Amino acid sequence: MLRSQTEYMSLDAVQTDVFHELLQSGQTVRPRHFSTVEITAASFTLLDPRNRCIYNTARKWSLPLALGELSWHLSGSRIAEEIAYYAPAWSSFADMTGRISGSCYGSKIFGSRSPDESSQWSRAKGLLRTDQDTRRAMLIFADSQTQFDPACLDAACATSLQFLIRRGKLDAVVCMRSNDAVWGLPYDVFLFTFLQEVMALELGVDLGSYHHFAASLHLYERHIGLAQRALAAPPPNRAAPMPPIVQLEDLSKFLTIERAIREGATVPTASGLAQYWRDLVKVLKLYRLSKALGWEAAIASASSPGPYLALLLPLMESGSAAESTALDAAS
């Protein structure tokens, strides 16, 4: 548990308690010779899964990276180059074919082992439709081939994502064998709560709570200063949830636009998209522009940066954590 509280309204509040407990009570361990402080069997509940963004300015959480990872997973990709556009360190976890073998959750969720086999997503949704009380709607990420191979560059940190319809709402339960508090936790929660919301929409049920369990929740030694700065920073003025997803059918077009922006190709018009998706497209376009001009010039050039400006402003400072520090994806 995290201190005396296990239920939170925002991911910002979760991050604060996680950093506090790790710095106060974490035990030093050195898996694979990387020094960390760790708490074991940690759990929390996010009561509002849409409150999935980090507004703490000292934390410098990256919405573009969160959206990039989300798009990569939703597309079912395993290609490291595609996600490395947002976080170059992903390339270091690729195999000799340039693919990610463990943390490719989207590939495992939406892919299938044969043309005759439906995806885990489809099968889980089918179970929930036929039996709303089912306990079997679980997406599995871990596999023994990568898990026990010491030479594997990337073993899945998340082991499962389970959906439960209770009290007429869709809850999500995620189990992690390993969870880095800086580069794992906030981006994992963003991804899995988004998937939870998509599943709720496809099933036509209300969104419930998000439950997170980590066998090892840890902070790398090199991130201790970042955690201390985040705790010392003033509480965010605004920690607002994302609006509800609308026009879920626009998701495929959003992914097409994301790919065009990332590849520097001609970007299809977003005019037909719902405002929800157009606002996310603005973030991706600003990120692309920031690579050439820097964040300050990119934001200054935007006539209407959109509702997520407060999340982008901390990235204007040099040395943004999301861009300069190696990920610990294979922790």
Secondary structure, 3 states (H helix, E strand, C coil): CCCCCCEECCHHHHHHHHHHHHHHHCEEECHHHCCEEEEEEEEEEECCCCCCCCCCCCCCCCHHHHHHHHHHHHCCCCEHHHHHCCCHHHHHHCCCCCECCCCCHHHHHHCCCCCCCCCHHHHHHHHHHHCCCCCCCEEECCCHHHHCCCCCCCCCCEEEEEEEEECCEEEEEEEECCEECCCCHHHHHHHHHHHHHHHHHHHCCEEEEEEEEEEEEEEEHHHHHHHHHHHHCCCCCCCCCCCCCCCHHHHHHHHHHHHHHHHCCCCCCCCCCCHHHHHHHHHHHHHHHHHHHCHHHHHHHCCCCCCCHHHHHHHHCCCCHHHHCCCCCCC
